[in-house]
Amino acid sequence: MFTSSDDPFGYAYDPVLRKWYEIELPYMVKTSRWFIASSSGLVCFMDNDTRSELYVCNLITKCCFRLHEPPNLRFCDYSALAISVDRVSTSYEVTVVKSRQVPENYFQWDLSIHVYDSVAMTWTTPVTEMLTGWRGGDESVICNGVLYFLIYSTGSFQEHRHGLVCYNLSGRVLGRGLLARGFVSVPCSLTCGRLMNLKGELVMVGGIGKADRRDIITGIGIWVLENGKEWREVGKMPHRFFQGFGELDDVFASSGTDDLIYIQSYGAPALLVFDLKKSQWKWSLKCPVTKRFPLQLFSGFCFEPRLEISP
């Protein structure tokens, strides 16, 4: 967990020992201005300003590798970053889903998928197409060789503000029709939707919006995608915990690894933990980071500490 500042320092939480440790990110990473994704010991950073700097790092060994810039990535409105590591070969793939508004047309957005292969050390762009009524965002994850990313409604004619798109990275096909091939509806109106890969299962966390006021959430839910198309609710935050997030404050963050999902308000360093295996909610040990001024924000991400993986 980090404060939203230019300091590459923070604290890492070990859920087994229930202990916080000081941690330092690579010197070039300014935590408040980077997209972050992780998989099997590696963490990928992409700067939010120019999207021209990408690094893959092992935060334990301090080993870092800079990827060369993906094609045309600077010219976009939204970017979603994901990484997947093969545990056997230790090779990895990095994906960036780029979304750019068609000039003077809010309903049409150009979307492209860029894939980096660590073995070939090259980028490919297997998908480029135009979406009508939807745009890409900044949320994606790779699970069992499939890239999942959330898309967002650009018009009131959609039932929900979110949708999920699935793209099989192993069976890349050039051409159009991404939504027709791999669109999955979300279970309800969501805010702050987040995707995560927990032991090979695609998990989504989101605020449950009111039917008539989507900006007001009535709770926070957790779902697992089954058979690539059906959502199963596996958890809903109890009201005694939900009160701490505030009914009118629908801005929260979540991240997960192994069987654990961490949920936090951006304005506080407290972490609420949901154990997927035990279906149990509890607070983590209090984070040592302190709130220095009223509008200070906090952010964080999960990663698996491993020594044998190198970028």
N, C-alpha and C positions, 0 to 999 in steps of 0.2 A: 504494500500500500504506500502511496506517495501523495504529497501535496501537489496541487496544480501550480508548479513553478518551474524554473529552469534548472533546479538542482537535481542531479542524477542520484539522489540518495533517498532511501526509504527503509521500510521494514518488511521482512518476509515472515509469514506465519506458518509454523509446522503444526498441522492439526493432530499429529500423533502424540507429540510431546507437549502440545498446547503451550507453545513458547514462541515469542517473537525474536527475530534476529535483525540486526542492522544489515542492510544490503546496499551495494553500490552498482548502478547500471554502467554500461560502457560510457566513456567520457563524452562521446558525441551525442548522446541521447538526452534531449530535454523532455521530461516526462509529460509536460502539458501540451506538447505539439506533435505527438507521434501516434500513429495507428500501431497497435500491438497485437500479435497473434502468437500462439505457442503450440508445440506438439512434441511429445517424447523427448524432452530435454533441450530442445532448441526453441529460441524465441526470435521472432521476426519483427523488426521495427521499420516503419515507413514514415517519413516526415509529412506532416499535414500541410505545410506551406507550399512546397514545390512538387512534392511526391516524386522527387528525383533521387532521393537518398533511401536506399534499402539495405538493411544489415540483417544477417542471420547470426545469432550469438548463442553460446553456451554460457549462462550467467554464473555457473559454478567454476568452470575452468578459465573464464574470462577470454575465451577464444572467439573472435569475430571475423566475419567475412562480408565484404560489401558486394552486393549484386549490382551489375550494370543496369541502367535505367530501362524500364519497360517502354515499349513504343507508344508515343503520344500520350503518356500518362499525365503530363502536366495540364493538358487541356481538358479538364473534366470538372464536374460539379461535385460528384460523390465518388468515393472509392471504398471498396470492401476488401480487406486483406485476410488471407488464410494461409496456413502452412500445414503440411502433413509429412511425417517422417516414417520411412519404412524401417521397422525395428530390426529386421534381418540384415539388409544391405546398408542401413544407415543413410541411404540416399533420401532426398526430400524433394517435394514440390511446393512451390509458392504460387498462389493465385491472387490476382487482383481483378475485381469486377468494377469496371469503370462505367459511369453513367454521366451523360452530358445532355443538357436540354437543347432541343432543336431551336435555333434562333426564332424568337417571337412566337413560339408555340409551346405553351405550358403543358399541353396534353401529350406531346410526343417527345420521347427521349431516346437518344442513341445509347445502346448498351453494348459493351464488349467484355470478353473474358480473356485475360492474359495469363499464361501458365509458364512458370520457370522450372526447368528440369536441371537438378544439380549435377547429374551425370553428363549431360550434353552441354551444360552451362549456357543454355540459350533460352530465349523467350519465344513462345508461339502464341498466336491469337486465333483460337479455334472458333470463336463465336463473335460475330458483329451483326447486330440487328436493331431495328427501331421498335420501341414499345409505344403503344397508344393507351393512355389512361393509367399507365404505371411508370414509375421510375425506380432505378436502383438506389441503394443507400450505402451504409457503412458497416453492415452486419453480415458476416459469412463465416462458414466453417467447413472443413473437409471431414467426412465420416465414411469409412469403408470404401474409399475411392470415389465417393460422390461429393461434388461441391454443392453445398446448400447456401442460398442467400435470400434475404428478405427483400421484397419489393414493396413500394408504397403507392397508394392510390393518389392520382392527381385530379380526381373528379368526384363529385358527390354521387355518381351513378353506381359506384362500387359498394357492395354490401359491407365490406370491412376495409379498414385503412391499410392492412397488411396482406401480403400473400407470400408463399414460399416457392422458390424455384429450385429444382434439382437438376444437376448436370453431371453425367457420368464421365469422369476424367479419363477412364480407360477406353471408352468407346466414342472418342471425339468424332463428331460429324460436322463438317462445314455446312453452313446454310442457315436458313431462317426457321422459325417455328419453335423457339425455345419455350414459350409459354404453353403452346399446344402439347409439347412432348413431356414437360416436367413441372406443371403448376399444381400446387397443393394449397387448398384453402386453409386459413387459420381457424381455430375453434371458436373465436369470438373477437370482438373489437379489442385491440391491444394497444398499450402504450409501452415504450421502452422495451420492445421485443429484443431478446438476446438468444443466440444460438450457441450450443456447446456440444462437444463430443465427449461423452462420459462412457468410457470402456466400450466404444464401438456403437453406442446408442446416440441418436440425435435427440437432444433435449432442448426445449424452448422455454424461456422464462419471460413473463410479461405481466404488465398491469392490466387488469380486467376493467374495461371502460363501460360506463353506463350506456344504455341503448340510445338515450336522448342527449347525453352529454359525454362525448368520448374523451374529453379532456379531464374528466373526473373519474378516478378509479375506485372501484368498490372492493378490490382485493388484489393479491398477487398470486398468480397460478404458475404451475410447472407441468409441462406436458412432454410425453415421449412419442416420437413418430414410429408407428408400427407398420410393417409391410410397405413402407414408402409412401403411404397415403392416408393412414388413419391416425388421429391424435388420441392419446389416452392420458387423461389427467392423473398425475401421480402425487400431486401435492397442492395445497392451497394454504397460504399463510394464515395462521390463526389470528383472530381479531385482536387479541391482546398484544401481538407483535406488530400487526398492521397499523395500529394506532400510533406507533412510534414513527412511522413513515409519513403520516399525515394524509388525510383523505384528499385534500386539495393539491398536494404536492405529488405530481405523478412522475417526477424525475428521480430515477434511481438507477443503479448499475448492478449487474450481476456477472458472475464468472464461475467456472467450475472445473474440477479435475477429479479423477477417480470416482468416488461415490458422493462427493460433497459439492454443494452449490452455495456460493457466498453472495449475499444480497446486501447492498449498502445504499444509503442516501448520499448524494454527492456532497451534501453539506455537513456530514458527520463521519468520523472514522470508525464507528461501530459496525461490526460485521455480524449479520444474522446468518446462521449456517443451517442448511437443510441436508440431512443425510438421506440420500435416495434409497439406500439399502434398508435402513431402519424406519423410513418415513417419520423422521424425528427432527423437530426444530429446536435450536438452541443458539445462544449467543457465544461467539468466540471469546477467548481471553482478550481483555481490553487492549487495544493497540496503543503503543507508546507515543505515537505521533499526537501532537497537541494542536488545538485550534487557536491560532494566534489573533485572528480578527474575524468579525461576524460573517463576512461573505467568503471566507476561505473555503475552497473546494478540495475534495479528496478523490483519488482514483486508484485503481489497482487492477491486477490481472493474475491469473493462475499459471503456474508452470511446474513441470515435473523435474526435480533436480536429478541429473544423471551425469556421470563422469565420462562415459565411453563414447558419447555422441559428439562429433565435431562438425562444424558448418562447412 
